[in-house]
């Protein structure tokens, strides 16, 4: 069985972070493993507090997994501090995973800053150059580049600028613009528009975590990067379309909708 490792923060509400990553891995048919970088007390409405994990424990988690289990792909999410970025980058330089999907998590749906400002430079200098693909949304890309992205045409220049930082490829998510949520993938040579359909729901907690994890899972399974993105875009669209109205804020996506549907059809067929 193929495997994927997520290095990210924990979400007590279950909709984002490590919890979303492991659900996405499982839904895509790979065995998921985790390195927890921070524990957040959060729900669908807010992040109440964050406790960063001790650096030695983060390093031990990474080494414990790599020293024993084959890792086919890695997804990176919330890292919080410059020191956390450095520990993760140094460890990945040592183990050299074949695929590394970097989701530069910066701000929660409720507006809580999850990446310290001084960690942004460390992320750009240490992890972006190690990544197979970087998957920022528009606000995250604006922070990385220090400029506004106001229209679809701006996405092309932004992809080029993120590539110039050191990224091998970029998937810039366009959901924050008006109109359809079309993403732009730049493989370092060509641009590809990944078309989307706007789903009018407030239940979008953890969409970025889920998408990047699905991409990592499909890379682990041997898909090309472009095909992994197409498969994962379809997966997250379905998960949002059938999102769960839990809590009083931004509810989670439905990570296992397609599996539940297939199981239900099988049960009905055999009954």
C-alpha positions as CSV (number, residue, x, y, z in Angstrom):
1,X,0.0,0.0,0.0
2,X,1.3,3.5,-0.8
3,X,1.9,5.9,2.0
4,X,1.8,9.6,2.7
5,X,3.0,11.7,5.6
6,X,1.5,15.0,6.8
7,X,3.5,17.5,8.8
8,X,1.1,20.0,10.2
9,X,-1.0,21.2,13.1
10,X,-3.8,19.5,14.8
11,X,-7.4,20.8,14.6
12,X,-9.5,19.8,17.6
13,X,-12.7,20.5,15.5
14,X,-11.6,17.8,13.0
15,X,-12.2,19.8,9.9
16,X,-8.7,21.0,9.0
17,X,-5.0,20.3,9.7
18,X,-3.8,16.8,10.6
19,X,-7.4,15.5,10.9
20,X,-8.4,16.6,7.4
21,X,-5.1,15.4,6.0
22,X,-5.5,11.9,7.3
23,X,-9.1,11.7,6.1
24,X,-8.1,12.9,2.6
25,X,-5.2,10.3,2.5
26,X,-7.7,7.5,3.5
27,X,-10.3,8.7,0.9
28,X,-7.6,8.5,-1.8
29,X,-6.6,5.0,-0.8
30,X,-3.2,5.6,0.8
31,X,-1.9,4.9,4.3
32,X,-1.6,8.1,6.2
33,X,1.0,9.0,8.9
34,X,1.5,12.3,10.8
35,X,3.9,14.6,12.4
36,X,2.1,17.1,14.7
37,X,3.8,20.5,14.8
38,X,1.2,22.4,16.9
39,X,-1.9,21.7,18.8
40,X,-4.8,24.1,18.2
41,X,-7.9,24.6,20.3
42,X,-10.4,25.4,17.5
43,X,-13.8,24.7,16.2
44,X,-15.9,25.9,13.2
45,X,-15.9,29.5,14.5
46,X,-12.5,30.3,15.9
47,X,-9.0,29.3,17.0
48,X,-8.9,29.8,20.7
49,X,-5.3,29.0,21.4
50,X,-2.2,27.3,19.9
51,X,0.6,25.4,21.5
52,X,3.6,24.7,19.4
53,X,5.2,21.3,19.8
54,X,8.7,21.1,21.2
55,X,11.3,21.1,18.3
56,X,12.9,17.9,19.5
57,X,9.5,16.1,19.5
58,X,8.9,17.3,15.9
59,X,12.2,16.0,14.8
60,X,11.7,12.7,16.6
61,X,8.4,12.2,15.0
62,X,9.8,12.8,11.5
63,X,12.8,10.4,12.2
64,X,10.6,7.8,13.7
65,X,8.4,7.6,10.6
66,X,11.2,7.7,8.0
67,X,13.5,5.3,9.8
68,X,10.9,2.6,9.8
69,X,8.3,3.1,7.1
70,X,8.6,4.0,3.4
71,X,7.2,7.5,2.8
72,X,5.9,7.9,-0.8
73,X,4.9,11.5,-0.4
74,X,4.9,14.3,2.1
75,X,2.4,17.1,2.7
76,X,3.4,20.1,4.8
77,X,0.8,22.4,6.4
78,X,1.0,24.6,9.6
79,X,4.5,25.2,10.9
80,X,4.1,28.4,12.9
81,X,7.6,29.4,13.8
82,X,11.0,29.9,12.0
83,X,12.6,27.2,14.2
84,X,9.8,24.7,13.3
85,X,10.4,25.5,9.6
86,X,14.2,24.9,10.1
87,X,13.7,21.6,11.8
88,X,11.3,20.3,9.2
89,X,13.5,21.5,6.3
90,X,16.7,20.0,7.7
91,X,14.9,16.7,8.3
92,X,13.5,16.6,4.8
93,X,16.9,17.4,3.3
94,X,18.2,14.4,5.2
95,X,15.5,12.0,4.0
96,X,14.8,13.5,0.6
97,X,11.2,12.3,-0.1
98,X,10.3,11.9,-3.7
99,X,7.3,14.3,-3.5
100,X,6.7,17.2,-1.2
101,X,3.5,19.2,-1.4
102,X,3.7,22.5,0.5
103,X,0.5,24.2,1.6
104,X,1.7,27.5,3.2
105,X,-1.0,27.7,5.9
106,X,-1.0,31.3,7.3
107,X,-4.5,32.3,8.5
108,X,-7.5,30.2,9.7
109,X,-11.0,30.6,8.3
110,X,-11.8,32.6,11.4
111,X,-8.9,35.0,10.9
112,X,-6.4,33.6,13.4
113,X,-2.7,33.9,12.3
114,X,-1.2,30.4,12.2
115,X,2.2,31.4,10.8
116,X,4.4,33.9,12.6
117,X,5.4,36.8,10.4
118,X,9.1,36.1,10.9
119,X,8.5,32.5,9.8
120,X,7.5,33.7,6.3
121,X,11.1,34.4,5.3
122,X,12.2,31.0,6.6
123,X,9.4,29.3,4.6
124,X,10.5,31.0,1.4
125,X,14.2,30.3,1.9
126,X,14.1,26.8,3.3
127,X,11.0,24.9,2.3
128,X,9.7,26.4,-1.0
129,X,12.9,25.3,-2.8
130,X,12.5,21.7,-1.5
131,X,8.9,21.4,-2.7
132,X,7.5,19.5,-5.7
133,X,4.5,21.9,-5.7
134,X,3.4,24.9,-3.6
135,X,-0.3,25.4,-3.2
136,X,-1.1,28.9,-1.9
137,X,-4.5,30.5,-2.0
138,X,-4.6,34.2,-3.1
139,X,-4.2,35.7,0.4
140,X,-1.2,33.4,1.1
141,X,0.4,34.3,-2.3
142,X,-0.1,38.0,-1.5
143,X,1.8,37.5,1.7
144,X,4.6,35.5,0.0
145,X,5.0,38.2,-2.7
146,X,4.1,41.3,-0.8
147,X,1.6,42.5,-3.4
148,X,-2.1,42.3,-4.3
149,X,-3.6,39.8,-6.7
150,X,-6.9,41.3,-7.9
151,X,-7.8,39.5,-11.1
152,X,-7.2,36.2,-13.0
153,X,-4.5,37.8,-15.1
154,X,-2.5,38.6,-11.9
155,X,-2.3,34.8,-11.2
156,X,0.1,34.3,-14.1
157,X,2.6,36.8,-12.8
158,X,2.2,35.6,-9.3
159,X,3.0,32.0,-10.3
160,X,6.1,33.2,-12.1
161,X,7.2,35.2,-9.0
162,X,6.7,32.2,-6.7
163,X,8.6,30.0,-9.1
164,X,11.4,32.6,-8.9
165,X,11.5,32.2,-5.1
166,X,12.6,28.6,-5.8
167,X,9.4,26.6,-6.2
168,X,9.6,23.7,-8.8
169,X,5.9,24.3,-9.6
170,X,2.9,26.3,-8.3
171,X,-0.8,25.7,-7.9
172,X,-2.3,29.1,-7.2
173,X,-5.9,28.7,-6.0
174,X,-8.3,31.3,-7.4
175,X,-11.3,30.8,-5.1
176,X,-10.9,34.2,-3.4
177,X,-11.6,36.0,-6.7
178,X,-15.2,36.6,-7.9
179,X,-16.6,34.2,-10.5
180,X,-15.8,30.6,-10.8
181,X,-13.0,29.2,-8.5
182,X,-10.5,28.6,-11.3
183,X,-7.0,27.6,-10.2
184,X,-3.8,28.1,-12.1
185,X,-1.1,25.4,-12.3
186,X,2.4,26.4,-13.5
187,X,4.8,23.4,-13.9
188,X,7.8,25.7,-14.5
189,X,7.3,25.6,-18.2
190,X,3.6,25.7,-19.1
191,X,0.4,27.2,-17.5
192,X,-2.7,25.1,-17.0
193,X,-6.1,26.4,-15.9
194,X,-7.8,24.0,-13.5
195,X,-11.5,24.9,-13.9
196,X,-13.8,24.9,-11.0
197,X,-17.5,25.5,-10.1
198,X,-18.6,27.9,-7.4
199,X,-20.5,26.1,-4.7
200,X,-22.4,28.5,-2.5
201,X,-21.9,27.2,1.0
202,X,-20.2,28.5,4.2
203,X,-18.9,25.0,5.0
204,X,-15.4,25.2,3.5
205,X,-13.3,24.6,6.6
206,X,-10.2,22.7,5.7
207,X,-10.5,22.9,1.9
208,X,-6.9,23.9,1.4
209,X,-5.6,21.1,3.7
210,X,-7.8,18.6,2.0
211,X,-6.8,19.5,-1.5
212,X,-3.0,19.5,-0.9
213,X,-3.3,16.2,1.0
214,X,-5.2,14.7,-1.9
215,X,-2.5,15.9,-4.3
216,X,0.2,14.3,-2.1
217,X,-1.8,11.0,-2.0
218,X,-2.2,10.8,-5.7
219,X,1.5,11.6,-6.3
220,X,2.2,8.7,-3.9
221,X,0.1,6.5,-6.1
222,X,2.2,7.3,-9.1
223,X,0.0,9.9,-10.9
224,X,1.7,12.7,-12.7
225,X,1.5,16.1,-10.9
226,X,-1.0,17.5,-13.4
227,X,-3.2,14.4,-13.2
228,X,-2.9,14.4,-9.4
229,X,-4.2,18.0,-9.3
230,X,-7.1,17.2,-11.6
231,X,-8.2,14.2,-9.5
232,X,-7.8,16.2,-6.3
233,X,-9.7,19.2,-7.7
234,X,-12.6,16.9,-8.5
235,X,-12.4,15.3,-5.1
236,X,-12.5,18.6,-3.1
237,X,-15.3,19.9,-5.3
238,X,-17.4,16.9,-4.4
239,X,-16.5,17.2,-0.8
240,X,-17.6,20.8,-0.7
241,X,-20.7,20.1,-2.7
242,X,-21.8,17.6,0.1
243,X,-20.2,19.5,3.0
244,X,-21.4,19.0,6.5
245,X,-23.4,21.6,8.4
246,X,-21.7,21.0,11.7
247,X,-21.2,23.7,14.3
248,X,-22.1,27.4,14.1
249,X,-19.4,28.6,11.8
250,X,-17.6,27.3,8.8
251,X,-18.4,23.6,8.7
252,X,-16.1,20.9,7.3
253,X,-16.1,19.3,3.9
254,X,-17.4,15.7,3.5
255,X,-14.1,13.8,3.0
256,X,-15.7,10.4,2.5
257,X,-18.9,11.2,0.6
258,X,-17.9,9.2,-2.5
259,X,-16.9,6.2,-0.4
260,X,-20.2,6.3,1.6
261,X,-22.1,6.5,-1.7
262,X,-20.3,3.5,-3.2
263,X,-20.9,1.5,0.0
264,X,-24.6,2.4,0.1
265,X,-25.0,1.4,-3.6
266,X,-23.3,-1.9,-2.9
267,X,-25.4,-2.6,0.2
268,X,-28.6,-1.8,-1.8
269,X,-27.5,-4.0,-4.7
270,X,-26.8,-6.9,-2.5
271,X,-30.0,-6.6,-0.3
